[in-house]
Amino acid sequence: MILTRRSLLAGTAIASLPIGGISAAVPMPVARPNLFVGTGGDGHTYPGAVMPFGMVQLSPDTDVERWDTCSGYHHGDGSIMGFSHTHLSGTGIGDMLDVLVVPTRGELKLVAGPLSNPDEGYRQRYSDEQAEPGYYRVKLESGVLAELTVTERTGWHRYTYPKGPGHVLVDLSHLVLDKSDAKPLITDAELSIEPDGTITGTRRVFRWAKGRRIFFAMQLSKKPSRIQLYGDGDTPANGTAVKGNRLKAALFFDELGDAPLLIRCGISAVDVAGAKANLAAEAKHWDFDRVRRTAMTRWAETMGGVRVEGGTPDQQTIMASANYHTLIAPTLFSDVDGRYVGLDGQVHKAPAGQFAYSTFSTWDTYRALHPWLILTQPAQAKKLVDDIIRQTQQSAYGPPVWTLQGKETGIMIGWHGTPIMAEAMVKGIPADYAAAWPGIAKRSFDFTAPDMDNSKGRDLYDAKGYVPADKWFESVSRTQEYAYDDWAASHIARRVGKTVQADRLRKRSGNWRNVIDPSINFARPRFSDGSWWKDYDPVQLGHMPKPWWRDYTEANGWQATFLNQHDVYGLIRHMGGDAKFEAKLDELFSAPSTLPKNAPPDISGLVGQYAHGNEPDQHAAYLYAYVGAPWKTQAMVRRLLTEMYKNAPDGIIGNDDCGQMSAWFLFSSLGFYPVDPVSGAYVFGGPLFDRAQLTVGGNKTLVVEAKGNGPDKPYIQSVTWNGRPWTKSWIDHVTLSKGGTLSFTMGNKPNPAFGRDPKDRPPSFDHLPA
């Protein structure tokens, strides 16, 4: 396979269009992303065409049977099954891959065949693979040149065939496999050929988002010579319609070499009428290149608010690729008429000017992805918050956890839609937060309300102050993350006038203390009788031999010890003060990088026992600032930036998780990070680039300078804000979002005096560093 990453975006709109919001007085180039970053290793991203936050993600699928291919694609697989219209970016669980289109020639094959032997099925080897925002192309071994582009709700295909006959297979049986699920993975499927030639269909999928529904309407630029529908068991069906579970349609053409075959496909989660309406609204012509240009222009406008100078060419590409990956999810879920399926299973209509979204990976993205969007894409952040509030109202459970295609999957722990709302509120995003309060109160206080795995043990957490390890799995992490959600909820409660509840939530947010054993300064499983796990080992995942009964969520005792984001000074005091806390952090980053055999693959990117490839302790490097040693933060952050990210398919050390890993890189490469997003503060690390320009606050320009910067100069010597000395080791969102110039002077030796004074340390909880 020939990979031409360095040709990405050459001469395209990303490189040439003017970008609004950037001062013309200081012109800076826009770096070009490499869309293959994260498509190898465990990044779980895909290289196909998508609009920013678009409903359609039209991309190639290489496999559906491995964890490596949660997105449907893994770089290096060597063969492509076809091109489907929906994908997940960077997740640790697979789903989607709806409406697979297979352009090919020769003998009709109805199954993909194994990855090990593409010749057994309709898989095709490929070459000359290229990708840029909004466009993808590849040459298939059948001789077909496949090109893909998109609007928000439609996928566009252009297939250039050699002379002679060919066919297209539409496979509605294609999906991420789940052999453990006894229930049929697909039900209620339908395929129809309408009188005008439009192909419509639907299916219900029980993969991850159990019972989600997809509808589509597809049109072709050329009438097929013959169409054959197939029902269950690949049995040929007579007529123009077929129903069943696993359906397919083969479209035969006597001659395809005379002109490219164009296919345009609209999708909807509501009904076929919605798919048709989306198609009619966004596909009013057959000009593929016009659609491609529009997509490229949109990406130029959306990505152009972030520009950098300095660093290496690869680091600039990594930055641009990270920026791209933060603009894919959450994904649009409402049709052009505003209709969408709510978490109550009913069809709703979004208010005028508002939109519904899917793919909220809140356990991951509340940490950095949503803070990044609030800073750099506040209009989009408001759309997302408005939708989270609606989801909170419509869900039987309250604030969303991991919502996908109108279904609450309940994956992970906690109810982290709450901190996303609280952060937006604190940072000035206008929304009806009072409307979300009843749902937040239900999740927080109503222990008879419907429950899911993510909120097990809430009653015991409330009564005892912790989730007992002999009652519920992942008890330590649950206690800590419930405490953070309480912290976030307390802000909303106070804003909407619920003072008593706010006080209760604020007090309960201190429950993290009850699973940090001060005698050993580790997060430790605790049982119902108050005793601790006797044979504790911080490297282990829990006290039970069965892997599903872990005491931590995708972490061990080391990583969970530093999970606290909102009461860092309380944790420092609980551990015995600054010196002991600093020493414990040193141990985290220097301990042997060993893991037990039952550790999940999510725990990756180890530096000592710090795991950068997963979310629980991604803020840990910044905690040195809270004990007056920010120079250690500066050194570690620079190390993570340069060791954990590459300009290569395996360039993301763990799952990108809908942009969270990418957002960490963006913030950290600019020199600051939201340790506690709800606090509204950013803790300094140290810039990777010599100069950066960001459009913030909607239309303001933030310039970040790093004077004297270099690969061997990660240490902050001094800081100024708009030319005035800045002694603090942090800065607040309100200040940054107004725009200005944040200037760092860097050096090759630490300046222990910078940020050392307690008054210059970051705020946390009660804002008292001493």
Stockholm file with secondary structure:
# STOCKHOLM 1.0

chainA/1-770         MILTRRSLLAGTAIASLPIGGISAAVPMPVARPNLFVGTGGDGHTYPGAVMPFGMVQLSPDTDVERWDTCSGYHHGDGSIMGFSHTHLSGTGIGDMLDVLVVPTRGELKLVAGPLSNPDEGYRQRYSDEQAEPGYYRVKLESGVLAELTVTERTGWHRYTYPKGPGHVLVDLSHLVLDKSDAKPLITDAELSIEPDGTITGTRRVFRWAKGRRIFFAMQLSKKPSRIQLYGDGDTPANGTAVKGNRLKAALFFDELGDAPLLIRCGISAVDVAGAKANLAAEAKHWDFDRVRRTAMTRWAETMGGVRVEGGTPDQQTIMASANYHTLIAPTLFSDVDGRYVGLDGQVHKAPAGQFAYSTFSTWDTYRALHPWLILTQPAQAKKLVDDIIRQTQQSAYGPPVWTLQGKETGIMIGWHGTPIMAEAMVKGIPADYAAAWPGIAKRSFDFTAPDMDNSKGRDLYDAKGYVPADKWFESVSRTQEYAYDDWAASHIARRVGKTVQADRLRKRSGNWRNVIDPSINFARPRFSDGSWWKDYDPVQLGHMPKPWWRDYTEANGWQATFLNQHDVYGLIRHMGGDAKFEAKLDELFSAPSTLPKNAPPDISGLVGQYAHGNEPDQHAAYLYAYVGAPWKTQAMVRRLLTEMYKNAPDGIIGNDDCGQMSAWFLFSSLGFYPVDPVSGAYVFGGPLFDRAQLTVGGNKTLVVEAKGNGPDKPYIQSVTWNGRPWTKSWIDHVTLSKGGTLSFTMGNKPNPAFGRDPKDRPPSFDHLPA
#=GR chainA/1-770 SS CCBCGGGTTTTSHHHHSCCTTSCTTSCCCCCCCCTTTTSSTTCCCCCSEECTTCSCEEEEECCSSSGGGTTSCCTTCCEECEEESCCCSSCSSCCCCCSEEEEECSSCCCSCCCTTCGGGSSCEEEEEEEEETTEEEEEETTSCEEEEEECSSEEEEEEECCSSCEEEEEETTCCCCCTTCCSCSEEEEEEEECTTSCEEEEEEECSSSTTEEEEEEEEESSCCSEEEEECGGGCEECSSEEEESSCEEEEEESCCTTSCEEEEEEEESSCHHHHHHHHHHHCSSCCHHHHHHHHHHHHHHHHTTEEEESSCHHHHHHHHHHHHHTTSCSEECSCTTSEEECTTSCEEECCTTCCCEECEEHHHHTTTHHHHHHHHCHHHHHHHHHHHHHHHHHCSSSSCSEEETTEECCCSSSCTHHHHHHHHHHTTCCCCHHHHHHHHHHHHHCTTSCCCGGGTTHHHHHHHSSCCTTTSTTHHHHHHHHHHHHHHHHHHHHHTTCHHHHHHHHHHTTGGGGGEETTTTEECCBCTTSCBCTTCCTTSSCSSSSTTSCSSSSCCHHHHHTCCCSCHHHHHHHTTSHHHHHHHHHHHHHSCCCCCTTCCTTSCSEETTEETTSSTTTTGGGGGGGGTCHHHHHHHHHHHHHHSBCSSTTCBSSCCTTTHHHHHHHHHHHTEECSSGGGTEEEECCCSSSEEEEEETTTEEEEEEEETCBTTBCEEEEEEETTEECCCSEEEHHHHHTCEEEEEEEESSCCTTTTTSGGGSCCCTTTCCC
#=GC SS_cons         CCBCGGGTTTTSHHHHSCCTTSCTTSCCCCCCCCTTTTSSTTCCCCCSEECTTCSCEEEEECCSSSGGGTTSCCTTCCEECEEESCCCSSCSSCCCCCSEEEEECSSCCCSCCCTTCGGGSSCEEEEEEEEETTEEEEEETTSCEEEEEECSSEEEEEEECCSSCEEEEEETTCCCCCTTCCSCSEEEEEEEECTTSCEEEEEEECSSSTTEEEEEEEEESSCCSEEEEECGGGCEECSSEEEESSCEEEEEESCCTTSCEEEEEEEESSCHHHHHHHHHHHCSSCCHHHHHHHHHHHHHHHHTTEEEESSCHHHHHHHHHHHHHTTSCSEECSCTTSEEECTTSCEEECCTTCCCEECEEHHHHTTTHHHHHHHHCHHHHHHHHHHHHHHHHHCSSSSCSEEETTEECCCSSSCTHHHHHHHHHHTTCCCCHHHHHHHHHHHHHCTTSCCCGGGTTHHHHHHHSSCCTTTSTTHHHHHHHHHHHHHHHHHHHHHTTCHHHHHHHHHHTTGGGGGEETTTTEECCBCTTSCBCTTCCTTSSCSSSSTTSCSSSSCCHHHHHTCCCSCHHHHHHHTTSHHHHHHHHHHHHHSCCCCCTTCCTTSCSEETTEETTSSTTTTGGGGGGGGTCHHHHHHHHHHHHHHSBCSSTTCBSSCCTTTHHHHHHHHHHHTEECSSGGGTEEEECCCSSSEEEEEETTTEEEEEEEETCBTTBCEEEEEEETTEECCCSEEEHHHHHTCEEEEEEEESSCCTTTTTSGGGSCCCTTTCCC
//
